[in-house]
Amino acid sequence: MNIQAPIKPTNAEQALMDAFGQAVGSLPGDAAVTTQRSTLLRAIKEAGLPTRRRESWHYTDLRSLLRTIPAPGSTSVKSVAPIVDGSIILALLNGEAVKPANTGGVNVKSFAESLSDGSALKGLTVRDDDDFTGRLNGSFVRDGFVLDFPDGFDSEKPVEIQSVQGGGQNHSRIPVRFGRSAKATVIERHVAQGEAAALISSVSDITLGEGSEVTWIVMQQQGKDDTHFGQLRIKLGKASRLQLYVINAGGRLVRQDLYIDVDGEHSELTLRGINLLGGDTHTDVTLVLGHNVENTNSTEIMRNVVFDRAKGVFQGQIRVAPGAQKTDAKMSCNTLLLSDEADFSAKPELEIFADDVVCGHGATVADIDATHLFYLESRGIPEKQARALLVQAFVQETVEELEDEVLVEALEGVITDWLEKHG
Amino acid sequence: MLEIKNLHARIAEDGTEIIRGLNLTVNKGEVAAIMGPNGSGKSTLSYILAGRDDYEVTDGDILFNGESILELDPAERASKGLFLAFQYPVEIPGVATMQFLKVAMNEQRKARGEAELTTPDFIRRVKASAAELQIDMDMLKRPLNVGFSGGEKKRAEILQMSLLEPSLCVLDETDSGLDIDALKIVADGVNALRSPDRAIVVITHYQRLLDYIVPDQVHVLYKGQIIKSGPKELAHDLEANGYAEIIGEAA
């Protein structure tokens, strides 16, 4: 007899359903948006939290990792100093957009408004059945920013989208369009204030117009009890260039989905990921990169530093579409394991349907080189400092590729601070 | 300044004994050369002095200014004034040379209870020492030793030595991989550090370096022991007659 008994929902699954029941009346959106929210939530209910049996969640079994959902309700938070002095700050305080005093020439609308007027509906989609983050965010999203960098936009000043949370649940969304030939730097920063645990989801839909040049930096600095589901959905237009940095330096359970489609010829992606992992945390970066047209380039470098009992995951899938000739894609994933219980899983995947391409990948896992350490110590640098210097060097190399020195210094500062606390 | 007494040491991993009852005294102000054929334990001795944990001291002692250093880690030995110029300086990607120099100088100063250097003071010192060693400041902007030629690496070692101002300098095969011009520059750098308060131990396989850094004493190391000591002329004998004769005498 094969009777499929309905699986009893876990505490976390039930808590999500309850939270939705409580929140749905107050979430912004027209009728169609509200219907879509319910549809997405039902999909979570039916599928349950993804387990290792789903391939893209194989190393991050959410059903066992996500045990509790923090109750709604956050302590109040304040905007923080930006990473780079003088940045245009767009603040999301506990998930709610603060109307900016100065937008530096960027057209800004709150996402809540576009939910209310229904224009947000077309974005409330999911990529596929594995897209838990898309479903979660689409069900619960309350606010965010809709940003439009006009054609020809050119500013030295970075825009810092600053999502500050004080526990509870926050779900925000950031659709962004970079116009033709726009040049911009955006720092998407996630910060915790206070000790209360949080469940956060954040989806950024980023479209690069023809000839645009964008540096986008995700800086995830959540608190030690926080769960963070981040997702970037990126489309690169013709002859556009994206430097994408994803830095994880916080959180207890973190999943970052990077869905990137290189859709325009002669466009170029540079992805650099830095995972600074410590404590009893679990951090997963999953990349699905499509080279969909001819003559595109990409390089992906992940640098992971793992202390204590932390676990890290990098899944990097590169798909070269049929006909996407002259694709040049190189991926590498390098890990420093700094304790016996530290753990990192790297899974590269290449799916190539064109015959005139250059694609490669490589992964390394190592401890600190004893000869390097001895050399530094023999010059009077105590072991602890020498280790910190070597760990820093390992990740710093990727940061130094940014040409903007102010940005390099700012990111180095974040890395140094983290290492001082964990080293 | 340096007294090594009946030192026995082995490779930690496999227990192979390399140093077998070595006795050596180097006085303040002295330049001592340690010569020996391949495999006699020259490099091992330099690593043991610097405190590398690949080697285990099983007997005897090393006194530096009258104090045993066996229990000190490499950084503590360095801040007490011991410096090893490596035969093969290590390339460390990602660590900028200038940053490394500054951290090393300041950590040593901190360990000795001295104030840290200000940035202008630090730069001034580096510039002065680099000029003497004909080191281009651009080279120091690169990661530590990465992509340096053999000669550049050795000059960078001597630069570190002159900036850190150690009281005991140990030079391990500093002449290896150097052409004659580079050798002269390096030797001039070392000679500039000769002082009544400082001892220098030059470890070398060949006499050649000792034409430029003239030693006060020459010690012959063979099978982990000093088998003969003498004035600088001993190095010339070795050059002329090889090690065989002395080894025969000692046997």
Interface residues (C-beta under 8 A of the other chain):
Chain A: T371 H372 F374 Y375 L376 E377 S378 R379 G380 I381 P382 E383 Q385 A386 L389 L390 Q392 A393 F394 Q396 E397
Chain B: A50 G51 R52 D53 D73 P74 A75 R77 A78 S79 F83 L84 F86 P89 V90 I92 P93 G94 V95 F100 V103 A104 E107 Q108 A111 P143 Q160 L164
